[in-house]
Amino acid sequence: MSLLLFEEMKSYVGFTDEDADRLQSLGERVTGELEGIVREFYDRIDDTPAARAVVQAHSSRKKLERTLVQWMREFFTPPYDLAYYERRARIGHVHVRIGLPPHFVFTAMNVLRLGLLKFTESHEHPPVHKLMDIELAIINQVYWEAISDNMRRVERMA
């Protein structure tokens, strides 16, 4: 993934430096709520047998909770640059490697989004939505690259 593509994602949703500043300010206020949002997130996974099976096969819930809290802290931490993208893409690669179906990833982002919105004012929603959509675009790109790589491997073997 190039910086150009990441910048294109941000441009497409209209993510600005002002949005980054607003997210950073919001992050300072919601930091104390992140563990609760993450617990709710993993409770939802525990209630979904297929997702629970994939997640439990690869790590402990406590470790995953710590990782997701860190992911959410970084969500509110500029700069939103190529290094940010690369950290987010690495997480997507883990999802691909462990075989987490993309529909769980996409619907899980909704759980996180709704959890965050409980602690925001309506005027703060646009930056949250914009960056969540960028996060989904990054994950989608990672899955797309994995599918493309698999197709090329199959074609070479054939």
N, C-alpha and C positions, 0 to 999 in steps of 0.2 A: 504494500500500500504506500503510495507516495503522499507527500505533504500536500501536493496539488489536489488529490482526491479528497483528503480530509478537509481541506479548506473549501472545496466545492460543497461538501456535506454541510458545513457550517453556513456557507453562503446561501444555500438552497432553503434552509429553515430560517434564515435571517438571524443567526446567532451572532451577537455583537459583543464588543468589550463591555458595554453597559450590562448585558446579560450576565457576563462572567462576574462582574462586580456584584450584581444583585444576588447571584448564587453564592458567592463567597460570604456575603452578609447573612444570607439565609442559613448557610451552613453553620455559622457561629451560633445561631439560635436553636437549630434542630439537633446539634451534636448529641445532646443528652437523650434524645428520643430514638436514636438509631438502633440501639440494642432491642428496643421493643418492636420496631418495624421489622428487624431481622428475625426476631423470634416468631412473629406472625408469619413471615415469609416461609420459614422452615416448618412451622405448624401446617401451613398449606401443603407443602411438599409431603409431609408425613401423612396427610389426609388423601394423597394421590398415590396409590400403590405403584404405578409404573415409574413415576418420578422418584419416589422413595427408594425403589429398588436400585435405580441407577446411581443415585447419590450415595446410598449406604454402601454400595459395593466399592466405592473409591475413597471415602474419607469419613472421619467422624463428624457428627453434627457440630460439636463445639469448635473444631478447627474451621469448619466451613462458616460458622457464624462469625468467628473472628475475621476471616477473610472478607466476608461480605460487609461487615462494619467498616473495614478499611476501604473497600471499594466505594462505599457510600461517602466516606470522608473525602476521598479523592474526587468524587463527583462535585464537591463544593470547593475544590482547590485548584484555582488557575495556576499556571497557564494551561490553556486548552490547545496544546501544540502537538507536534509529531510524537514527542515522548509520551504524552497523555494517550494519544491514539495507540501507540505500540503497547502500552501497559494494558489497555482495554482489549486489544486484539489478542494478547496472550491469554487472557481469560477465556475469550471465545475459542481459542485453540484447545484449551483444556476441555471445554464443553464438547467439542468435536471428538477429541481423543477418548473421552470416557463414554461416548455414545449417547449423550443427552439429546433426545430429539428436539429439533428447533422449536416445535410448538410449545414445549415447556419453557424454553428460554424466553420466547416472546410473551407468553401469558404471565410468566413470573415477573417480567418487567412491569406489567400492569399492577401487580400486587405492590411492588416497590413504589411505583408512581403514586398510587392511591394512598399508601402509607405516608409518603412525604407530604402529599397535599393536605392531609389532616392538620398539619402544623404550619401551613402557609396562608397568607392572605391572598385573596383572589388576584390582586395586582402582581403577585409573585409567581403565579402559575406559568405565564408564558416562558420564562427562562427554564423552568423545570421541564416543561413539555418539550421545548426545543432540544435540550441536552439529552433527555431520555430518548427522543427520536433519533438523535445522532448516535447514541449508544446502540440502539436497535440496528441502525444502518451499518455500524461497525461489525456487530455480531453477524448480521446478514452477509456482509462481505466475506467474513471468515468462513461461514458455512458454504457460501458460493465457491470460494477458492478450493475448499476441501472437496466439494462435489466435482469441480472441474479437474482437479488433480486425479481423483479416482477414475473419472472417465478417460483421461489420457492414459493412465496405467492399463486400464482394460483394453483400450484400443491397441496399445503397444503389444500386449499379450496376445491379442487376437491376430 
